[in-house]
């Protein structure tokens, strides 16, 4: 937020537009965010009241260009708004180009001409959901669906296997993702920082995001025996502990080809990004039971529940929706890290300076850590 504020707000505060409106942006916005880092109700006037929204709308989201930013608002709005006539369009690519493509322009005009000009464009005859199904390396095909999430989804748990046998994984992989829950208890430890405290004096993720520091663990599936489509929201359950008072967990889902290379997509600014991401600070782990869904944890954020040293706690972590066809022979990789991982730049998080201890992730009976993925079978 500090980067966004200085690069975008300063442009207006110091530019020509400010001369005619010198009192614009006078709120101490960064202080306001810090002061209300829990859900105090201060943002309620700015939040959508979904049950009172009944106008027709077209929600446009981006698997890659707005991953970690706007995508969740598009899917949440479509799911929760009271509107009878609502459409969801999820595309891919940079933050802008999809809206100016011929296909994107046509979808917008059909919707707006129908509801604003009373022109029968046939938009109400279409299925309400239109998805760009990604096949990797910026290739995708459009497909219509009748609902979101997709009704025929096969919700599948990929269990963490951190047993002794799983330690033999190659290429720096620390464990396996398996369909059957492992019978053996396992765990992995990792430092909570990719560098010394002095090395991260600015509490910035920039060095990690640019590949200058690494910490955490990685798990992989076996190579897929056939093409596997994963489309929809994801979630994870992690059993963890830390010798520090709190713990940040960042999850990155990656598509690894048979040569061990990432299959990247174009991000907001055209930068390479992985499949999707999720994150949670352990002290914010309390769930809202009214809004939590089996595939979408929803957290209260009204108080901090700090851990005792080495206390094992359960984290339910939301991972943002995605669509990716993992080709035969490819692997799904999950990174569990204490800071922003690969493909995070330019949108990195602040990290508290207590993240200098040792974190532990567990698996097996009684501490069943897993990744929940939405596998879509062919029609």
N, C-alpha and C positions, 0 to 999 in steps of 0.2 A: 504493500500500500504506500510506503514511503517513496518508492521509486515512481509509482504511478502519479502520486501527488506532485512530486517535484517536476516530472517531465510534462504532465498534461495541465495541471492547475496553474503552474507558474507561467506556462505559455499564454494563458488568458490573463493572469494577474499582471503580467509585465507587457502585454501586447496592446494592440490598438483598441480592442473591444473594451478594455478596462477603463479607458479614458472617459467613456460615457456612463459608466456604472462603477464608480470607485468603491462602492460598498459591497460588491459581489464577493462571494466566498469568504465572508468575514468570520464565519464560525471556525473555531480551532479544531479542525476536523480530525487531525491525527490524535490530539489529546482526547477528543470525544471517543474515538475508537478504543484507545487504551483504557479510558475510564470505564467504558461499558464493554469490556472484553467477555463478560458473562451476559446472559440474556436478562437484563434488568427491566426490559420493557421499553427502553429508550428508542428502539428502532421500530416499535410497533406501528406508529403512524406511517412508516414507509413500506411496511410489509403488505403483500397482497392478502386480502381476505377472500380466500378461494371460494368459500361457500356463498359469497355474495356476487360473484362474477358470473353473469349469465349472457353476456354479449357473444356473438360469434367471434372466434379468433383463430388465427393460424400461428401456431408455435413453431418457429424454425430453430433447430439446434444443429450443432456441429460435433461429430465424433472426435475430430482432431483439432480443428482450429480454435475451439473454445473448451477443450478438455481442461477441467479444473477451474473453469470460470462460469460460462453462461449455460452450458449444456444442461445442468441439473435444473435450472429454472424452467427450461423449455419442457422437460419431461414431467416435472412436478406440477407445473401449471396445467398440462394436458390431463394428468391423472386426477387432480383434485378440484379443478374448477367446476362450477355448477352448470356451465354452458351446455346446451343441447347440441349446438352446432360448433364443434371444435375440430381442428385438424392439427396433425403433428407431422412435420417434415424434418428428417434428420439427414444431413448431408455430410460431406467431408471436404478437407482441404483447408485453405487459409481462412482467415477471419472475414474476408470480404468477397472473394471471387465467386463463391456459389450463388450469391444473391444477384449477380450480374450475368450469370450464365443464361443461355436461352431457356433452359429448363427451369431455372429458378425464377426468371422474369415471368415466364408463362404461368407458373403456379401462383405467383403473387397476383397477377392481373386477373386470372380466373376467379380467385377468391374475392378480390376487392370489387371487381365488376359485378359479381353476383350480389354482394351484400350492400354495396354503396350506390350502384346504378340500376339495380333490379334487372340486370341482364342474365338470362338463363344460360349460364356457361356450363352447366352439367356438373358443377363442383360438388353438389350435394349427393350426386349419384356415385361418386368415387368412394372407395374405402377410406376411412378417416386417417390412416397412418401410411406414410410413404417413407421408406427407408433406403438409404444407400448401403447396400451390403458390400463391405470391403473384402477384397481378396489379396490385399498386401501390395506394397509398392505403388500406392495411389491409384489402384484399379478398383472399380466398384460397379455394381449393377443395381438398378432401382427395382424395388419390390413393394407392392402394397400389402398391408395387413389390416385386419379389422379391429385391433385393439393394441394397447400397450400396458404392460408387457405382453408379448405374444402368447396366446392361449395355449398353444401346443408345446410350450417350453418344457424341456426336460431339465428340471433343477438338479444339478449334479454336484455332489461334494467331492472335491479333490483333497484328500486327507494329507496332512503333513506326516511324513515318515522321517523322523530324525533319529532312528534307531542306529545301533552300531553298524549294521549292515549297510545302511544308507550313507555312511561316511566314505564309502569307496567311490562315490560319484566323481566323475572327472571334471577337469577345467574349472576348478574353484567352486563347484556346486556343492552345497552343504547338506542337501537332503532331497527326498523325492516327493512328488505329488502323485498319489495313488487313489484308485477308486475304492479299494477295500481298506477299512480302518486298520492300522497296524496293531498287532497284538503286543508289541514291545514298547515300553515307555522310552522316550528319548528326549534330548534337549541339545541346544546349541547356545553358546554364549558369544557375545560380540561387544566391542567397546562402543559406548554411546556417542563417541565423537570420532570423526575420521582424522582428527589431528589433535594436537595439544590444545589446551585452553587458550594459550597465546595465539595459536594458529587460527583460532576462530574468534578473536577478540571482538569482531564486529557482529558476531552472531548471524552471519550471513551464510546462505546455502550456495553462494555463487561458485566457490571453488569445487564443491562436490558435484554440482550440476554440470560443470565444465570438465569433469573427469579428473580433477587434480587430487581428489581424496575419495577413499572408499571405506565403507564400514557396513556391517550387517551380514545377512545370510541370503543365499539364493537357493531356490528349490525348482526342480524341473519334472515334467512328466516324461514318460518314455515317448519315443517318436510315435506320432499318431499313425495308425494302420490305414486310415482313410481320411479324407477331408472332413473337418469338424467345424461347423459354424457355431460361433458364440455371439449371440445378439441379445442385448438386454442389460438390465442392471446386475451388478455383481456385489458380493459381500464376502467378508471373511470373519472367522472367529479365531482369535489367538489367545492362548494361555501364556502369560508372560510374567516376569518379575524383573526387578532392578534393584541395585544397591543404592540408587539415588531416590529422591523424594517424588520424582515424576518421570515420565517416559514418553517420548514422542515416537510414533510408529508411522512410517511411510511405506506404502505398498505400491509396487510397479509391476504391471502385467506386461510381459514381453513375448514376441513371436520370434522364435529362434529357428533358422533354417538348418538343413542337414550339415552345412559347413560350419555351424556354430555362430553365424552372423545374425544380427538383428534385422528383422523386416520392419523398416521404419515407414512412417507416413509424414506428410507435410503438416506442420503445426501452424499456429496463428501467423507467424511471420515467415513461414516457409521453412522453419527449422525442423530437423528430424525429431520425431517423437515416437514413443512406444505405443502399445495398444490402449492402456488406460491406467489410472492411478486412484489411490484412496489414502486417507490419512486420519489419524486420531491422536490426541494427547490423552494419556491414560487417566488423568484426573478428571476428564470430561466424559468418562465411560458410561455414566448413568443414562439409561434409555428412557424415552417417552413411550409408555406402553400403548397410548392411544394412537400414535402415529407410526410406530414401528411396524414394519411388514417383514415377513420371513426373508425376503430378498433385499430389503432396504431398511437397515437400522436407522433410527431417528433419535438423536440425543437431546437431552434437555438443556444442557449448558447453563444451568442456574446456580450451580455450586461446584467447587473443586473437591474431589475426593482423592487426596494424595495417598500414595502407597506407603506402607511401612517398608523399611529395607528388607528385600528378599521376599516380600509378600507376593504370592502368586494370585493374579487376578485374571478375569476373563474380559477381553475386549471384543466388542462387536463393531466391526469397521465397515463403513459404507465405501464401496468402490463405484466410481461413476460409470454410467451406462456406456456400452461400446458395441461395435459390430466388427467381427473379424472372422474370416474363414481361414483356419489353420490347415495348411495343405498337408497331404500325406507325407510323412517323414519329418515334419516340423515338430517342435516341442513348445509347450507353454512354459514359460519361466516366470516365477514370482520372486521379486526382490523384497526383503523385509529390512528396512533401514531406519536409522535414527534421524536422518535428514533427507532433504529432497534428493531423489535419485536421477538416473539418466533421463534426459529429455525434459527437464523441468524449466530450464532457462527459456524465457526471461522471467518466469513467474515463480519465485522462490519464497519460502516462508521464513519468518523470524524464529530463532531457536533460543530458548532460555539457557543461561550459562551453567545450569546444574547438569546439563547433559554431558558429563565427563566420567561417569561411572561405567559399570558393566551391566548389560541387559541379557536376559535369558528368554528363549522361546522354547516351549514344551510341546510334546506330541505323545499320543498313545492313550491307553485307557485312563479315564478320569480327567485327562487334560487334552481333549480332542480338538486340536487346531486344524482348521480346514479352510479352503477357498471354495465358495459357492459360485458355480458358473451356469449361465443359461444356454444350454445346448439346444439348438433348433433342428429338429429332424426335417428331412425333405417332405414336401407335401405329397 
